[in-house]
Amino acid sequence: MAPPILITADELNCLIHAYFVDSGYHHAAFSLKSEAHLDRTPHFKTHIQRGELVALLSKSLLYAEVEAHWKAGKMASDCKIPFTLLEPHVCSSEVSSVSEGASATNVVGNSIDEFSAISQEAKLKRKASTPPILSPDARNAKRPKEGEKRTMTIAERLARDALEFTSRQNAVSVNPHDVPCNYGPPILGGLISTAAIRTLKSHSSEVFIVAWNPVRVGHLVSGSRDAVVNSWDIPLLDKIDSGAAAEPILPTKKLLDLTHVVQADLTSFDWSADGKMVAVGSYDSVLRVFGPEGDPYITDGCHTVIISHPKLNIATLTVYQGPVFAAKFSPNMAWLVTASLDSTSVVYDVQGRNLLKRYRTHSGCCLDVEWIDNVTFASCGADHLVYITSLENPTFTHKLIGHTHEVNVIKCNPSKTKLASCSDDATARVWTINPLQKSSVELKGHQASLTSVEWCPVTTPGEVEMLATACFDSTACLWNTVTGECLRVFAEHSQHVYTLAFSPEGTMLATGGGGGFMHVYDTKTMERRWSWYNGDRSGVFEIKWKRWDKKTTMIAIALERQAVAVIDPSKVRALAWSG
């Protein structure tokens, strides 16, 4: 006889932790991990598929439905009231019996009319069962129109995710390298060459971040959840086409391997402008700086604890009391500034190799930093604020007030005259910083926390700068940064949108999300130009689109399925004619 099914508290906590991470609740995930000591359990490094907790809950609801409706040896099929996680189930037959009596109220306090209305609303359809497969036209009819606000309940979101998953499971097997979406209109334009997409397989956990070297053609670094950093030299595609296409591309060097360290998830990469140093942020509260070819960049100075790891070829700075969320070099490469959960932003003297100044500006954790010029940087945090700080002053010089929740990401426009910020308050804001104006243009329309914001790198003379935002409401938006008008809502993703990347010419916008798709849109026509599907429920965590010269352009994609994809857009028919 098989042993009884056992569910441990550690297993349940790991499921909840994975749900928090998938949903972007990183602080809650960090707290749960610490309080439940998940890093000490054998389950913590187990890969949990995206949406696993929701899938298990859906199965339990299905079982509960069968249990409640199995009568006289068969299933009762006349119940019209859906099952929910939060309320006890009452069959419609029981409601009807109550209605025959004097009382017009059912046993759980809702009127019969309310139950009737609930049973008719699509937003409360049963989550446990498999929803019907809708036609593309019917599915598109449910998507918001341009500029229209999205309001979606948890029940709707779960039903939609189940629909997307079921559609994919029932789909005919296709080439994942060139597949149209399983919803919406078909995408025209396939691959010109089989070498257009290469998959780099070396990581053993989800790949969170990627970054192209700004100078060295084809040089890429990638970082995974288990704190492994790989360095790759991607061969030019004309060489791949000449006969090396079948051979796998392997890392040239493993720059970092902290698989033995508890909770060392990587958070950020930033290359120096000359491509000779890369700064790496991590959840283990250590900033690491790699020198040329990954050799040590030793840091010395007061207030700095130096831990040299010759075998790992790195220098580490342990001056933090919390995860390092971001680290960025100044344009002239003289300084390096960081953002940390311990509420500090710390500036290092790169050439002097020592700590210059520690700023405790924010009252909550500091989430991101951005250089405005060689001596001025901006920071944002959980205190809802954006600060402008000059190295010439002991504290901040300006405080930008407007957001009502945590500010997640800040980005300067190419001319460094404006700063964009995005927040958990479902808005983005555009601040004029040269000359400084404390008022902002508010970009409203999203219905959940914003995850990313990107400026269009090229603006046609006579036109206004455009900004793109990504959100947990499964949409991305393109905005007029002067008027705050939403130019387009891109709603083709089925799950959270994590990342954005403009093409170097600004003619296209790529978006990636939890559903496994990367979509590419034309920024002039606002239409979808191409979509790429990377695998079942495998999230797209980061997209980096880089051009080194007129002939060499590559897209790097960090994937949940423990791999990095590299795409040459010139060999994708739908993208090649963009110019």
N, C-alpha and C positions, 0 to 999 in steps of 0.2 A: 504493500500500500504506500502510495506517495506521501511524503511528509506533509503536514499541514502548511498552508500558506502563512508566512510570517511577514509582517511589515514592521520594520524598526523605526524608531524616532529619527535616527540618522538618515535613513533612506527618504523619509518624508521631508525632512529638512533640506536634503539635497535637491529634491524635486522643487520645493518652494524657492530655494536659492537660484536654481536654473530659471524658474519663471521670472523672478525679479530681474535677473540679468537680461533675459530675452526682452523684457518690457522696459528696460532702460532704468530701472530703479536701483542704480549702482550703490547708493548710500545704504539703502535697506538691505541689499545683498551683502555688503561689507559688514554691516552690524549683525546680521543673522549668522554669517560665517564665524565672526568673532565670538558671539555669545554662545553659539551651539558647538563651538570648537570643531567645526566641520573639517578643518585641515588635518585633524587627528584621526579621521575616520577613513576606512579603506575605500569608501564610496566616492570621495570628493573628486578624484581625478577621472572618474568614470564619465564618458561622454554621454550626455543626456540630450536626446533629440529635441529640437525646437518644438514647443507646444506639447510636450509629453504630459505635463500635468493636466492641461485642458483635455487632451485625448483620453486620459484615464478617467477624469471626471465625467466626460461624455459617455464612456462605457458604463460607468456606475449608474448614471441616470437611465441608460437603456435597460440595465438589469433591474433597476427599481421599477421601471415601467412594466416590464414583463411580469415581475412579481405582483404588482398591483392589479394587473389586468388579466391574469391567468385565472379563468373561472370555468368550472365544470369541464376541465380538460381541454379548454381551448382559449384563445386570446379574444378578449372583448375588443371590438373595433368601433364602438360607438362613442368613445370618450373624445371630446373636442377640446379639452383643457390641457395645455402643455405642462410638462414637468419643468420645474426650475430648481436651482440649487438652494435657494434661500427660503422657500416656502413649502409647507406640507402640501402634498397633492390631494385634491378632492375631485373625484370623477364628475363629469357633467351630469351623469345619471343621478348622482347624489344631490347635485345642485337642483336638478329638476324636481326631485322629490320634496326638497325643502320649499320650492316655489309653489307646490300644491297646497302647502299649509298656510297658516295665517302670516307667518313671518316672510318678509321679502329679503331677508339677509341670510347668507350662507354661514356655515359653521366656522369659517376663518375670518368673518367680519367684512367680506366684500359683497356688494350687492350683486344680484343676478345680472343686471345690466352691465356691470363692470366686467364680470366674467365673460359675458357674451362679446363685449368689445375686445377684451384681451384675446379671445380665441380667433377673432377676425383679423388681428393686426399681425402683419408679417414680422414685425420687429420682435415679437415674442414667440415665434414658431419654435417647436420643440428642438432643443439642441442635441438631444441624445440620438435621434434618428438621422439617417442620411438624407439630406435635402435633395429634392429632384434636380436633375441636371437641366439648367435653363439654356435656351438658345442664346447665341451671342447677342442678338438684338434685345432679348429680354434682360440679359445681364447688364448691357450698356444702358438700358432705360433706367436702371436703379442707380447709376453713377451720377454725381452732381454735375450740373451744367457749369459753364465757365463763370467764375465769380460767385457761385452759389456756395453757401455755407454747408458744411457737412455736420449732421448730428447723428450719432450712431451709438446705440446702447450696447452694453456688453453682450446681450443676447444676439443682437445683429452681427456683432463682430465675430462671435463664435460660430454662428451659422454660416457666415461668409467664409471663414477659414475652413470649415468642414467642407463646404462646397468646392473650394479651390483644391483641397487635398483629394477629394473624391474624384473630381474631374481629371486630375493628373494621374491617379491610380488607374482610371479606366481608359486613359488615352492610348492610342496606338503608339508603339515604340518608334521613336524618331531619333535622328542624330542630335544629341544635346548641344553640339557646337553651332548649329544653325537651325533653330526651331522657332516658329512663330508662337505668339502667346496662345494659351489655351482659353483665352477670353479676348474679346475685342476684335477689331478687324485684322486680317492677315498682314504680316510684314513682308514687303517686297524687297528683293535684293539679298542674295545669299553670299557665300564665300567665293572669292575669286581664286583663292589658293588654299590647299589643305594646311598650309603653314601659317594661316592667318591667326590661328589660336593655338597656343602652346600651354600645357598644364605643367606646373612645377610642383613635383611631389617629393617632399622631404620632411615636412613638419608632421608631428604625431598628434597635434591637437589643433583646435580652430585657429585660423590665421586672422588676427585682428587688424594689423597695420602693415602698410607697405610704403616705400618712399624711393623715388628715383634720384640718383645722384644728379645734381644740376649741371655738371660739367662732363663727366665721363659717360659716353654713350652706352646705353644698355646696362649700366650698373644699377642694381636694385638691392635694397635690403627689405626683409620681411620678418615680422615678429608674430609669434603665436601665443596662445593662452598660457602654455607651460613655460613661457619666458625663454624661448629659443629664438635667437636672431641669426638668420642666414643671409649671407652675401652672395649675390648671383651676378654673373656676367652673361647677359642674354645675347646670343650671337645675332648678327645682322641677318635679316630674313632672306636676303639673296643667297647667303651661304647655306641656310637651312634648305631652301628650295633645290640647291645643287646636289642634295643627296643625304643630308644629315637629319631629315625630318623625322625618321623613325627612331632616332636615338634620343633618350631622355636628356633633358638639361639638368645638371646636378649643381648644387651650391659650390661655389669656389672656396668658401670658407664658412665655418660656423663661428660667428663672432661671440656668441653668448649662449650658455646652456645652464639654466637655473632650474631644471626639472626637479632638483632635490630641495629647492627652496619652497616653503609654504607660501601660497598666494603671492606669486610674483608676476601676475598678469602684466603684459606690456601695455602702455597707454599712449605713447607718442614717439615719433621720430622727427628730427629736424636736422637737415644738412646745413653746414656752413656754405656761404655763397661760392667758395672756391672748390667745394666738393671734397675737402680733405678731412673733415670731421663730421661726425653725426652724434647728436645727443639723444639719449634714450631714457624715457620716463617709465616708471614701473610702480606696481602696487606694493612692492616690498620696501618702499620708502627710501630708495636709493636712486640717485641720478648717476648715469654712466655716460662717459664720453669716449668714443672710439676715434683714434687718430687715423692717419693714412694707412690704407690696407688693413685696418683693424689692429694696428699696433698700439701700445699703451700711450695714453695722453695723461701723464702723471700730473696731479694737481696738488699744490702745496700752499700753505698759508694758514693764518690764524682762524680759529673757530671752525676748522675743517678737520674731520677725522679721516685720515687717509687709509684705505684698505687696498693694497696692491695685489692683484691676482695675475701674475705673469702667465700662468697657463691659459687664462681666459683672454689675455691681451686687452685689458681694459683698466681704466681708472675709475674708482667709485667715490662718490661723495655722500656720506651718511650724516647729513645735518638736518634731516627731516624727522618729524614725528608722525607722519602719515604719508599715504601714497602720493607720488609725483604725477600729476595729471598732464602737465605740458612742460616743454623745455624748448626755447627758441633762441637762435643766434640773432644778434643785431645785424643790420644790413652791412656794416663795415667789419663784422666778425670780431669786434673788440670785446663784446659782452655776451653773456648767456643768461637769460632770465627764466625762472621756473615758476610753476603754480602748483600748490600742494594742498592736500586735505587738511593740513595743520593750520590753514588760513594764511600762510606766508607766501610771498613772492620773493625769491632770492636772486640776486645779481652776482655773477662771477666775472672776474677779469680773466679773459681767455689767454692773453699773452702772458700776464703776470702769474697765471695759474693759481689764483686764490680767490677767496670770497670777498666781494666788494661791499655789499650791503644787503641786509635782510629787512624787508618791509612787512609789517603786520598791519596792513591797511584794512583788510576785510574782517568783519566780525564772525563770519562763517567761513567755510572752506573756500579756497581760491581754486577756480575750475579751469581758467584759461588765461593766457597772456598773449599780447601782440605788440610788436614794435611799431611805433609811429615814425620815428626817425632814429638816428644813431644814439640819442641820449634820452629818449622819451618812450615809455611803453604804457600800454593799457592793460588792465586786469579786470576780471569779472568773477563773481562768486555766488555763494548760496545766500548772501545777504541782500540779493536783488539789485546790487549796485555795480556800476562800472566806474573804475578809478583811472585817472590819467596821472602818471607819476614821472617826474624828471629825476635823473641821476644827480642833478645839481641841487636837489632839495632833500631834506631828511625825511619828508613824508609826501603824501600825494599833493598834487597841485589843483586837481579838479575832481569833482564827484558828479557823475551823471545819474540822475534819478528819473525813473519812469516805469521800469519793470516791477511787477508785483509778485514775482516768484524767482527761483534760482535762474541765474544767467549762465547758460551752458557754454556758448562759443562766441568769440568775437573775431572779426576779420576786417582789415583795412582794405579800401579800394586801391587799385594800382597806383593812383596819384597820391595816396596817403593824405587825402583831404577829408575823407569820410570814414566812419567806423560803423560796421553793422554788428548787431548783437541779437542773439536768439535765446529764448527763455522757456521755462516750464509753464509760463503764463499763457502759452499758445500764441505769442506774438513775436515779431522781430521788430527792431528799431534801427533807424539810420540816423547817426549823429554826425553833424558837421564839426570837424575838429580843427580845421585850418581855413579860416579863423574859427576858434572854438565857439559853438553855440550850445547852450545847455538844454535847449528844446530839441525834440527829435521827431522824425516822421515815423508814425506807427504803422506797421504792416499787419493788418488784422484779417482773419478769415480761417486760420487753422483751428482745429478742435482738440488738440492735445499738445504735449510737450514737443518743442522743436529740437531736432538732433543736430542739424548742420545748417550752415549758411555759406554761400559762395558768391563772390562778385564775378560778373562777366569780365574777362580779361581785356577785351577790346570793345570800345564804343565808337560807333560810326559818327563822324562829325555831324553836329546838328541834332543828334539823338541823346536821350538821357541814359545814364548808367542803369543796367539791369542787375538784379540780385535774385538768387535762387535760394529757396529754403526747403528743408526736408523735415518730415514730421512723423510722429507716432500715429497719426490718424490715417496713415497709409497713402498720403499724398505728398507731392512736391509742388511748389508754386514758383512762378516767375513774376517779379514785381518791377514797377516803375518806382525808382527810389526817390523821385522828386515829389510825386503826387501821392504815393502810397497805394496806387491802384494795382490790383492783382491782374496781371496780363493774361495769365493762364493757370488753370489747375490741372496738374497731371495726375490722373487717378487710376492708372493702369496697375499699380502694385496692389497685391492682396493682403500684405502685412506691413509692418513698420518700414518706413524708408529711413535708412541709416546714413546714406552717403550721397554726395553730389560731386560732379566734376565737369567743368566746362572744357571743351576742346581749346587748344592754345589760341586759335583764331577767334574764339567766341561764337562760332557758328552753330555749335551743337552743345547739348547738355546731357550728360549721362547720370542716371539715378540707379541706386541699388538698394535692395531691401531684403526682408526676412523670407519672402516667398521664393527666392532662388533666381529672380530675374534681374538683369541689367537692361534698362530701357534707354534708348538714345533718341533725343528730340531735336528738331530743327528750331533754332531760336528765332528765326525769321517767320516761318510759316506756323510755328507752334505745334506742328504735327509730329507724331512718332515716326521715326525713320527706320529704326532697327531694334530688335530685342534679342537677347541671348539668355538662354536658360542653362544654369550650371549644374543642376541636380536636385533630387527630391528634397524639399524642405531645407535646403542648404542656403543659409543666408549670405548675402553680399555685404560685407562689413565696411570695405573701403575701396574707393576707385581713385587712381592717380593717372592723369592723362598728361604726357610729357612730349615736347618736341625739342630736339637738340639742334637740328638743322632742317633745311627744306625737304630733305629726303627721308629723315628718320623720325618717326613718331610712334610711340607705343602707349598702350593702356595696361596698367597693372591692377589686378583685382584681388583683394583679400577675401578668402572664402571660408565659410564655416566647415566645409568638408575637408579641412586640413590640407589645403592646397592654395596655390597662387595661379591665377590665369593671366597670361600675357597675350594681348591682342594687337595686331597691326591693322589699324583702321584703313590703310591704303589697300588692303587685300580683302576688305569687306565691301561688296558691291554697293550696298546702300549708303556707305560712308565715304567711299573713295572719291566721289565727285564734289566734295564740299569745298575743295580749294584750300 
